[in-house]
Amino acid sequence: MKFLWAGQHPDLGAWTRRDIHPEAAKDVLKAPFHDRLEVTMATETPGELEPNGPFAHLETRILSYQIFGTEVGRPVLTRAPVEVGDTIGLVYRFLGPIRMFFASRVVDVFVREPFDGGVRSGFVYRTLYGHPEVGEEIFEVRKSANGVVSFR
């Protein structure tokens, strides 16, 4: 993690040279903490995705790492949508004008993948050496068979 003062810009390039933490993968993480958040965001008509509907809107935001909102932090990436192998960073609001910057690596991307009669899109990242946490996170939008659109 790197502390940033007012006016300082994050250096994502320095993080691209870092390795994924060897304990970040969910199958090797010691004493894993499974935090699961699922929020219903909208409802679409069951069946086909609605063009420019809630699922499509959330899919665009998630695949461009616009997940946390400006009150939490600002994403730093080299392209959107994210792709496997991308290093993605977050400038995290910390204390007054002080920010923290850290990054992770995208290890999987899934777009409109079928599941249980529905569809999901999102990505998985693993934390890099120097990240304040160690682990793996999945960010996804789902449309269930009954049309419920949720963020997980």
PAPAKOL-932782 format. One record per residue: residue in three letters; x, y, z of N, C-alpha, C, O in turn. Coordinates in steps of 0.05 Angstrom, whole numbers. Layout:
PAPAKOL-932782
+-----+--------+--------+--------+--------+--------+--------+--------+--------+--------+--------+--------+--------+
: res :    npx :    npy :    npz :   capx :   capy :   capz :    cpx :    cpy :    cpz :    opx :    opy :    opz :
+-----+--------+--------+--------+--------+--------+--------+--------+--------+--------+--------+--------+--------+
: ALA :      X :      Y :      Z :      X :      Y :      Z :      X :      Y :      Z :      X :      Y :      Z :
...
+-----+--------+--------+--------+--------+--------+--------+--------+--------+--------+--------+--------+--------+
end
This chain:
PAPAKOL-932782
+-----+--------+--------+--------+--------+--------+--------+--------+--------+--------+--------+--------+--------+
: res :    npx :    npy :    npz :   capx :   capy :   capz :    cpx :    cpy :    cpz :    opx :    opy :    opz :
+-----+--------+--------+--------+--------+--------+--------+--------+--------+--------+--------+--------+--------+
: MET :     17 :    -23 :      0 :      0 :      0 :      0 :     18 :     25 :      0 :     40 :     24 :     11 :
: LYS :      8 :     45 :    -12 :     23 :     70 :    -14 :      4 :     92 :     -4 :    -19 :     94 :    -13 :
: PHE :     14 :    110 :     13 :     -2 :    133 :     22 :      2 :    155 :      2 :     25 :    161 :     -7 :
: LEU :    -19 :    168 :     -5 :    -19 :    191 :    -23 :    -28 :    216 :     -9 :    -48 :    215 :      6 :
: TRP :    -14 :    238 :    -12 :    -22 :    263 :     -1 :    -38 :    279 :    -22 :    -37 :    272 :    -46 :
: ALA :    -51 :    299 :    -14 :    -66 :    316 :    -32 :    -49 :    324 :    -56 :    -26 :    333 :    -53 :
: GLY :    -59 :    320 :    -80 :    -45 :    327 :   -105 :    -27 :    305 :   -115 :    -18 :    307 :   -138 :
: GLN :    -21 :    284 :   -100 :     -4 :    262 :   -109 :    -21 :    243 :   -126 :    -44 :    239 :   -120 :
: HIS :     -8 :    232 :   -147 :    -22 :    214 :   -165 :    -12 :    186 :   -161 :     11 :    182 :   -155 :
: PRO :    -30 :    166 :   -163 :    -22 :    138 :   -160 :     -5 :    128 :   -183 :     -8 :    137 :   -206 :
: ASP :     14 :    109 :   -177 :     31 :     97 :   -197 :     23 :     68 :   -201 :     33 :     51 :   -188 :
: LEU :      4 :     63 :   -219 :     -5 :     36 :   -224 :     18 :     19 :   -237 :     19 :     -5 :   -232 :
: GLY :     35 :     32 :   -252 :     57 :     17 :   -265 :     75 :      3 :   -245 :     84 :    -19 :   -251 :
: ALA :     80 :     15 :   -222 :     96 :      2 :   -202 :     83 :    -24 :   -192 :     97 :    -43 :   -185 :
: TRP :     56 :    -24 :   -191 :     42 :    -48 :   -182 :     41 :    -70 :   -203 :     38 :    -93 :   -196 :
: THR :     43 :    -63 :   -228 :     42 :    -83 :   -249 :     66 :   -102 :   -247 :     65 :   -125 :   -258 :
: ARG :     87 :    -94 :   -234 :    111 :   -111 :   -231 :    110 :   -128 :   -207 :    128 :   -145 :   -202 :
: ARG :     89 :   -125 :   -190 :     87 :   -141 :   -166 :     72 :   -167 :   -172 :     56 :   -169 :   -190 :
: ASP :     79 :   -187 :   -156 :     66 :   -213 :   -159 :     41 :   -214 :   -142 :     37 :   -199 :   -123 :
: ILE :     23 :   -232 :   -150 :      0 :   -238 :   -134 :     10 :   -251 :   -108 :     29 :   -267 :   -108 :
: HIS :     -1 :   -243 :    -85 :      7 :   -255 :    -60 :      2 :   -285 :    -61 :    -19 :   -294 :    -70 :
: PRO :     22 :   -302 :    -53 :     19 :   -331 :    -56 :     -4 :   -343 :    -40 :    -12 :   -365 :    -45 :
: GLU :    -14 :   -328 :    -20 :    -36 :   -339 :     -4 :    -63 :   -326 :    -12 :    -83 :   -330 :      2 :
: ALA :    -64 :   -312 :    -34 :    -88 :   -298 :    -42 :   -109 :   -316 :    -54 :   -133 :   -310 :    -52 :
: ALA :   -102 :   -338 :    -67 :   -122 :   -356 :    -79 :   -139 :   -368 :    -58 :   -130 :   -376 :    -36 :
: LYS :   -165 :   -370 :    -63 :   -184 :   -379 :    -43 :   -178 :   -407 :    -34 :   -186 :   -414 :    -11 :
: ASP :   -165 :   -424 :    -50 :   -160 :   -451 :    -42 :   -135 :   -454 :    -25 :   -130 :   -476 :    -14 :
: VAL :   -119 :   -433 :    -22 :    -95 :   -435 :     -5 :    -95 :   -414 :     18 :    -77 :   -414 :     35 :
: LEU :   -115 :   -397 :     18 :   -117 :   -376 :     38 :   -120 :   -388 :     66 :   -138 :   -405 :     70 :
: LYS :   -103 :   -381 :     85 :   -105 :   -390 :    112 :   -127 :   -375 :    126 :   -129 :   -351 :    124 :
: ALA :   -144 :   -389 :    141 :   -166 :   -377 :    157 :   -182 :   -358 :    140 :   -183 :   -334 :    146 :
: PRO :   -195 :   -367 :    119 :   -210 :   -349 :    101 :   -234 :   -337 :    115 :   -247 :   -350 :    132 :
: PHE :   -240 :   -313 :    108 :   -263 :   -299 :    117 :   -281 :   -295 :     92 :   -273 :   -281 :     74 :
: HIS :   -304 :   -306 :     93 :   -322 :   -304 :     70 :   -343 :   -283 :     75 :   -361 :   -287 :     91 :
: ASP :   -339 :   -261 :     62 :   -358 :   -238 :     65 :   -375 :   -238 :     40 :   -364 :   -234 :     18 :
: ARG :   -400 :   -243 :     43 :   -417 :   -245 :     19 :   -438 :   -223 :     21 :   -454 :   -221 :     40 :
: LEU :   -439 :   -206 :      1 :   -458 :   -185 :      0 :   -474 :   -189 :    -26 :   -463 :   -192 :    -47 :
: GLU :   -500 :   -188 :    -23 :   -517 :   -189 :    -47 :   -539 :   -169 :    -44 :   -554 :   -169 :    -24 :
: VAL :   -542 :   -152 :    -63 :   -562 :   -130 :    -62 :   -579 :   -132 :    -87 :   -569 :   -132 :   -110 :
: THR :   -605 :   -134 :    -84 :   -623 :   -132 :   -107 :   -624 :   -104 :   -117 :   -629 :    -85 :   -101 :
: MET :   -618 :   -100 :   -142 :   -616 :    -73 :   -154 :   -640 :    -65 :   -170 :   -648 :    -42 :   -171 :
: ALA :   -652 :    -85 :   -184 :   -675 :    -79 :   -202 :   -688 :   -105 :   -210 :   -679 :   -127 :   -202 :
: THR :   -708 :   -102 :   -226 :   -721 :   -125 :   -238 :   -726 :   -120 :   -268 :   -735 :    -98 :   -276 :
: GLU :   -719 :   -139 :   -284 :   -724 :   -139 :   -313 :   -745 :   -159 :   -319 :   -752 :   -176 :   -302 :
: THR :   -755 :   -158 :   -343 :   -773 :   -179 :   -352 :   -757 :   -205 :   -353 :   -735 :   -206 :   -364 :
: PRO :   -768 :   -227 :   -343 :   -754 :   -253 :   -345 :   -748 :   -259 :   -374 :   -762 :   -251 :   -392 :
: GLY :   -726 :   -274 :   -378 :   -718 :   -281 :   -405 :   -694 :   -265 :   -415 :   -675 :   -259 :   -400 :
: GLU :   -695 :   -256 :   -440 :   -673 :   -242 :   -452 :   -666 :   -216 :   -437 :   -683 :   -204 :   -424 :
: LEU :   -641 :   -209 :   -438 :   -632 :   -184 :   -425 :   -644 :   -160 :   -440 :   -647 :   -160 :   -464 :
: GLU :   -651 :   -140 :   -425 :   -662 :   -115 :   -437 :   -639 :    -98 :   -447 :   -621 :    -92 :   -432 :
: PRO :   -640 :    -90 :   -473 :   -619 :    -72 :   -483 :   -620 :    -46 :   -466 :   -641 :    -35 :   -461 :
: ASN :   -597 :    -38 :   -456 :   -594 :    -14 :   -439 :   -610 :    -16 :   -413 :   -617 :      4 :   -401 :
: GLY :   -616 :    -40 :   -405 :   -631 :    -45 :   -380 :   -612 :    -45 :   -356 :   -588 :    -40 :   -358 :
: PRO :   -623 :    -51 :   -332 :   -608 :    -51 :   -308 :   -584 :    -70 :   -308 :   -562 :    -63 :   -299 :
: PHE :   -588 :    -94 :   -319 :   -565 :   -113 :   -320 :   -543 :   -101 :   -337 :   -520 :   -101 :   -329 :
: ALA :   -549 :    -91 :   -361 :   -529 :    -80 :   -379 :   -514 :    -57 :   -366 :   -490 :    -54 :   -369 :
: HIS :   -529 :    -40 :   -352 :   -517 :    -16 :   -339 :   -498 :    -26 :   -317 :   -475 :    -16 :   -316 :
: LEU :   -506 :    -44 :   -300 :   -489 :    -54 :   -279 :   -465 :    -69 :   -290 :   -443 :    -68 :   -279 :
: GLU :   -469 :    -84 :   -311 :   -448 :    -99 :   -324 :   -425 :    -80 :   -333 :   -402 :    -86 :   -328 :
: THR :   -433 :    -58 :   -345 :   -413 :    -38 :   -354 :   -398 :    -27 :   -331 :   -373 :    -24 :   -332 :
: ARG :   -412 :    -20 :   -309 :   -399 :     -8 :   -286 :   -380 :    -29 :   -272 :   -357 :    -21 :   -265 :
: ILE :   -389 :    -53 :   -269 :   -372 :    -73 :   -256 :   -347 :    -79 :   -272 :   -325 :    -80 :   -262 :
: LEU :   -351 :    -83 :   -298 :   -328 :    -91 :   -315 :   -309 :    -67 :   -320 :   -287 :    -71 :   -332 :
: SER :   -316 :    -43 :   -311 :   -297 :    -21 :   -311 :   -289 :    -13 :   -283 :   -278 :      8 :   -278 :
: TYR :   -294 :    -32 :   -264 :   -285 :    -29 :   -236 :   -296 :     -4 :   -223 :   -283 :      7 :   -205 :
: GLN :   -320 :      4 :   -231 :   -334 :     26 :   -218 :   -353 :     14 :   -198 :   -378 :     13 :   -202 :
: ILE :   -342 :      5 :   -176 :   -357 :    -12 :   -157 :   -363 :      3 :   -131 :   -385 :      0 :   -120 :
: PHE :   -344 :     17 :   -120 :   -345 :     26 :    -93 :   -358 :     53 :    -88 :   -368 :     59 :    -66 :
: GLY :   -360 :     70 :   -108 :   -371 :     97 :   -105 :   -349 :    116 :    -95 :   -330 :    108 :    -82 :
: THR :   -353 :    141 :   -101 :   -332 :    161 :    -96 :   -328 :    166 :    -66 :   -306 :    175 :    -57 :
: GLU :   -348 :    159 :    -49 :   -344 :    163 :    -20 :   -324 :    142 :     -9 :   -313 :    146 :     13 :
: VAL :   -320 :    120 :    -24 :   -301 :    100 :    -15 :   -274 :    104 :    -29 :   -253 :    104 :    -17 :
: GLY :   -275 :    106 :    -56 :   -250 :    108 :    -70 :   -254 :    111 :   -100 :   -276 :    111 :   -110 :
: ARG :   -231 :    114 :   -114 :   -231 :    118 :   -143 :   -215 :     96 :   -156 :   -192 :     91 :   -148 :
: PRO :   -226 :     83 :   -177 :   -211 :     62 :   -191 :   -189 :     73 :   -208 :   -191 :     96 :   -218 :
: VAL :   -168 :     58 :   -211 :   -146 :     65 :   -228 :   -140 :     40 :   -245 :   -132 :     19 :   -235 :
: LEU :   -144 :     43 :   -272 :   -139 :     21 :   -290 :   -130 :     31 :   -316 :   -132 :     55 :   -323 :
: THR :   -119 :     12 :   -332 :   -108 :     20 :   -358 :   -128 :     17 :   -381 :   -125 :     28 :   -403 :
: ARG :   -150 :      1 :   -376 :   -170 :     -2 :   -397 :   -196 :    -12 :   -384 :   -197 :    -23 :   -362 :
: ALA :   -217 :     -8 :   -398 :   -244 :    -18 :   -390 :   -258 :    -27 :   -415 :   -258 :    -13 :   -435 :
: PRO :   -270 :    -50 :   -415 :   -272 :    -68 :   -392 :   -246 :    -81 :   -384 :   -228 :    -83 :   -401 :
: VAL :   -244 :    -91 :   -360 :   -220 :   -104 :   -350 :   -217 :   -131 :   -365 :   -237 :   -143 :   -374 :
: GLU :   -192 :   -140 :   -366 :   -186 :   -166 :   -379 :   -168 :   -182 :   -360 :   -155 :   -170 :   -343 :
: VAL :   -168 :   -208 :   -363 :   -150 :   -225 :   -347 :   -122 :   -215 :   -350 :   -112 :   -210 :   -373 :
: GLY :   -108 :   -213 :   -328 :    -80 :   -204 :   -327 :    -77 :   -174 :   -321 :    -55 :   -165 :   -315 :
: ASP :    -99 :   -159 :   -323 :    -98 :   -130 :   -316 :    -92 :   -126 :   -287 :   -102 :   -140 :   -270 :
: THR :    -76 :   -106 :   -281 :    -72 :    -96 :   -254 :    -91 :    -72 :   -251 :    -91 :    -54 :   -266 :
: ILE :   -108 :    -74 :   -230 :   -127 :    -52 :   -225 :   -122 :    -42 :   -196 :   -119 :    -57 :   -178 :
: GLY :   -123 :    -16 :   -194 :   -117 :     -3 :   -168 :   -141 :     12 :   -157 :   -161 :     17 :   -171 :
: LEU :   -139 :     19 :   -132 :   -160 :     35 :   -119 :   -146 :     56 :   -102 :   -130 :     50 :    -84 :
: VAL :   -154 :     81 :   -107 :   -146 :    103 :    -89 :   -168 :    105 :    -68 :   -191 :    113 :    -74 :
: TYR :   -162 :     96 :    -44 :   -181 :     93 :    -22 :   -181 :    117 :     -4 :   -159 :    125 :      6 :
: ARG :   -204 :    128 :      2 :   -206 :    150 :     21 :   -198 :    140 :     48 :   -209 :    120 :     58 :
: PHE :   -179 :    154 :     61 :   -169 :    144 :     87 :   -175 :    163 :    109 :   -192 :    158 :    126 :
: LEU :   -161 :    185 :    109 :   -163 :    204 :    132 :   -158 :    232 :    121 :   -136 :    240 :    114 :
: GLY :   -180 :    248 :    120 :   -177 :    275 :    110 :   -166 :    276 :     82 :   -177 :    262 :     64 :
: PRO :   -144 :    290 :     78 :   -132 :    291 :     51 :   -114 :    267 :     44 :   -103 :    265 :     22 :
: ILE :   -111 :    249 :     63 :    -93 :    226 :     59 :   -109 :    203 :     46 :   -132 :    197 :     54 :
: ARG :    -98 :    192 :     25 :   -110 :    169 :     11 :    -90 :    146 :     12 :    -66 :    149 :     15 :
: MET :   -101 :    122 :     10 :    -85 :     98 :      7 :    -88 :     88 :    -22 :   -110 :     90 :    -33 :
: PHE :    -67 :     78 :    -33 :    -68 :     66 :    -60 :    -57 :     38 :    -59 :    -36 :     33 :    -48 :
: PHE :    -72 :     19 :    -70 :    -64 :     -9 :    -72 :    -77 :    -21 :    -96 :    -95 :    -10 :   -108 :
: ALA :    -67 :    -45 :   -103 :    -77 :    -57 :   -128 :    -79 :    -88 :   -126 :    -68 :   -100 :   -108 :
: SER :    -93 :    -99 :   -146 :    -98 :   -127 :   -148 :    -96 :   -135 :   -177 :    -94 :   -118 :   -195 :
: ARG :    -96 :   -161 :   -182 :    -94 :   -171 :   -210 :   -119 :   -187 :   -217 :   -128 :   -204 :   -202 :
: VAL :   -130 :   -181 :   -241 :   -153 :   -195 :   -251 :   -145 :   -223 :   -260 :   -126 :   -226 :   -276 :
: VAL :   -158 :   -244 :   -249 :   -151 :   -271 :   -256 :   -173 :   -286 :   -271 :   -169 :   -307 :   -282 :
: ASP :   -197 :   -274 :   -272 :   -219 :   -286 :   -288 :   -239 :   -264 :   -295 :   -244 :   -246 :   -279 :
: VAL :   -250 :   -266 :   -318 :   -271 :   -248 :   -328 :   -292 :   -266 :   -340 :   -286 :   -284 :   -356 :
: PHE :   -317 :   -261 :   -333 :   -339 :   -276 :   -346 :   -361 :   -256 :   -355 :   -368 :   -238 :   -340 :
: VAL :   -370 :   -259 :   -379 :   -389 :   -241 :   -391 :   -413 :   -257 :   -401 :   -411 :   -274 :   -418 :
: ARG :   -436 :   -250 :   -389 :   -461 :   -262 :   -396 :   -460 :   -293 :   -396 :   -469 :   -307 :   -414 :
: GLU :   -448 :   -302 :   -375 :   -445 :   -331 :   -370 :   -471 :   -342 :   -358 :   -481 :   -331 :   -339 :
: PRO :   -481 :   -364 :   -369 :   -506 :   -376 :   -358 :   -501 :   -388 :   -330 :   -480 :   -399 :   -325 :
: PHE :   -521 :   -386 :   -313 :   -521 :   -399 :   -287 :   -550 :   -403 :   -279 :   -566 :   -385 :   -280 :
: ASP :   -557 :   -427 :   -269 :   -584 :   -433 :   -258 :   -607 :   -419 :   -272 :   -625 :   -408 :   -259 :
: GLY :   -607 :   -419 :   -298 :   -629 :   -407 :   -313 :   -627 :   -377 :   -317 :   -644 :   -365 :   -329 :
: GLY :   -605 :   -366 :   -306 :   -601 :   -337 :   -308 :   -574 :   -332 :   -322 :   -564 :   -349 :   -336 :
: VAL :   -564 :   -307 :   -319 :   -539 :   -299 :   -331 :   -524 :   -282 :   -312 :   -535 :   -268 :   -295 :
: ARG :   -497 :   -283 :   -314 :   -480 :   -266 :   -296 :   -456 :   -255 :   -312 :   -447 :   -268 :   -331 :
: SER :   -447 :   -232 :   -303 :   -422 :   -220 :   -314 :   -406 :   -209 :   -291 :   -417 :   -199 :   -271 :
: GLY :   -380 :   -209 :   -293 :   -363 :   -198 :   -273 :   -334 :   -207 :   -275 :   -325 :   -215 :   -297 :
: PHE :   -320 :   -204 :   -253 :   -291 :   -212 :   -253 :   -282 :   -220 :   -225 :   -295 :   -214 :   -205 :
: VAL :   -259 :   -233 :   -225 :   -246 :   -241 :   -200 :   -219 :   -229 :   -200 :   -204 :   -229 :   -220 :
: TYR :   -211 :   -218 :   -176 :   -183 :   -209 :   -174 :   -171 :   -221 :   -149 :   -185 :   -229 :   -130 :
: ARG :   -144 :   -222 :   -149 :   -128 :   -230 :   -126 :   -110 :   -207 :   -118 :   -100 :   -193 :   -135 :
: THR :   -106 :   -205 :    -92 :    -89 :   -183 :    -82 :    -60 :   -188 :    -88 :    -50 :   -210 :    -89 :
: LEU :    -45 :   -166 :    -92 :    -17 :   -166 :    -97 :     -1 :   -161 :    -71 :    -12 :   -152 :    -52 :
: TYR :     25 :   -168 :    -72 :     42 :   -161 :    -49 :     39 :   -131 :    -44 :     41 :   -115 :    -62 :
: GLY :     36 :   -124 :    -19 :     34 :    -96 :    -11 :      5 :    -87 :     -8 :      1 :    -64 :      2 :
: HIS :    -14 :   -103 :    -16 :    -42 :    -96 :    -12 :    -48 :    -99 :     18 :    -37 :   -117 :     31 :
: PRO :    -65 :    -82 :     29 :    -71 :    -84 :     58 :    -86 :   -109 :     66 :    -87 :   -116 :     90 :
: GLU :    -97 :   -123 :     47 :   -111 :   -148 :     53 :    -99 :   -170 :     35 :    -85 :   -164 :     16 :
: VAL :   -104 :   -195 :     42 :    -95 :   -217 :     26 :   -120 :   -234 :     19 :   -135 :   -242 :     36 :
: GLY :   -124 :   -238 :     -7 :   -146 :   -255 :    -15 :   -156 :   -250 :    -43 :   -142 :   -239 :    -60 :
: GLU :   -180 :   -260 :    -47 :   -192 :   -260 :    -74 :   -220 :   -249 :    -71 :   -234 :   -255 :    -51 :
: GLU :   -228 :   -233 :    -90 :   -255 :   -222 :    -90 :   -268 :   -227 :   -117 :   -255 :   -226 :   -138 :
: ILE :   -294 :   -231 :   -116 :   -310 :   -234 :   -140 :   -331 :   -212 :   -140 :   -344 :   -207 :   -120 :
: PHE :   -333 :   -197 :   -162 :   -353 :   -176 :   -166 :   -370 :   -185 :   -190 :   -359 :   -190 :   -211 :
: GLU :   -396 :   -186 :   -186 :   -413 :   -195 :   -208 :   -441 :   -183 :   -206 :   -450 :   -175 :   -185 :
: VAL :   -453 :   -181 :   -230 :   -482 :   -175 :   -232 :   -495 :   -200 :   -242 :   -485 :   -214 :   -260 :
: ARG :   -519 :   -206 :   -231 :   -534 :   -229 :   -239 :   -562 :   -222 :   -246 :   -574 :   -204 :   -234 :
: LYS :   -572 :   -235 :   -266 :   -601 :   -234 :   -272 :   -611 :   -262 :   -269 :   -603 :   -280 :   -284 :
: SER :   -628 :   -266 :   -250 :   -639 :   -293 :   -245 :   -661 :   -299 :   -265 :   -670 :   -282 :   -280 :
: ALA :   -669 :   -324 :   -265 :   -690 :   -333 :   -284 :   -716 :   -318 :   -280 :   -731 :   -315 :   -300 :
: ASN :   -721 :   -308 :   -256 :   -746 :   -292 :   -252 :   -743 :   -263 :   -258 :   -762 :   -247 :   -254 :
: GLY :   -719 :   -254 :   -267 :   -715 :   -226 :   -276 :   -702 :   -208 :   -255 :   -697 :   -185 :   -260 :
: VAL :   -697 :   -219 :   -231 :   -685 :   -202 :   -210 :   -656 :   -197 :   -217 :   -641 :   -216 :   -223 :
: VAL :   -647 :   -172 :   -217 :   -620 :   -164 :   -223 :   -607 :   -157 :   -196 :   -616 :   -139 :   -182 :
: SER :   -585 :   -170 :   -190 :   -571 :   -166 :   -165 :   -542 :   -161 :   -169 :   -530 :   -171 :   -188 :
: PHE :   -530 :   -147 :   -150 :   -501 :   -142 :   -149 :   -491 :   -159 :   -126 :   -502 :   -160 :   -104 :
: ARG :   -469 :   -174 :   -132 :   -456 :   -191 :   -112 :   -427 :   -184 :   -111 :   -412 :   -195 :    -95 :
+-----+--------+--------+--------+--------+--------+--------+--------+--------+--------+--------+--------+--------+
end
